[in-house]
């Protein structure tokens, strides 16, 4: 090897990068197949309120703490599309499904407070509403009060800026499409126990 040859570690990195690039090109070349597989077998999350990456639908019943995809009611979808909270997709209003956890079930009493949301005497972590999004556009949180869910579900995520039911309220059963589990994500999803972290009246959020 001459002194002009790159070190072995650099050659290895270049080789891996070339393999990754070739793989990406192959995926792009088969866009139709990729779109079909995505529509049937995987869901892509680009929202920072959940770990970025791929999720797969599973045949599990709806239950508290499970991750679901939802096609939101059209008025909500229109706002989400106008502000780019939702990417384009197959839901009404040319919207992609929203991915959130089920935090409240039909029959539950939801208490919305200035410090966050309480479900069955448990504070949802990082559930306090904000008045404006990251671009300074005003938001309209659900007013403080106690609400009993009637044939609808409260959706949330353990993220301070999650766009969820604290802004658009509960969603009907027909809006929920499927239960999801992580497949390939940038970081491990937070345990549900971290999502529903503190008893009402305990330490501050």
C-alpha angles and dihedrals in degrees: 000000000000124000089256094062115105116246118266093250091056092048089051092051091048090049092051091046090051091051091049091049092050090050092050091050091051091052092049091048090057096046094142092054091045092051090050093050092046092051092049108032114014140038123209121221117201096164118106090219087082131029109284116246145060128334129185129214118243133191098249126131121250111272140157112283096020121127114240140176117231137189102218124220111279098253090053092044092053091056091046092051094044091054096037092243085129126040120221116282149133100298122101111285092035091281134146116235118268116240115215142139122260103246100165133033131203108287095028120124112231118201115200112199136171090259098045147290125314121201119185090343093309123115114227107230116246091004100132112124122238126213099224137026126238090278093053095254113146121252129204109219122196106271117255114270145092118289129184112213111234113192091330141095133232112226125200146151131210094252128106093226099039112140099223144122093316085076106030102025128229121335128223123254092252090062092064113088110177147336114257136200127193117265108170115359136162092239133011113270114254114259115257087240088066090050094056094039114153139037117241110267093026129105118335119268 
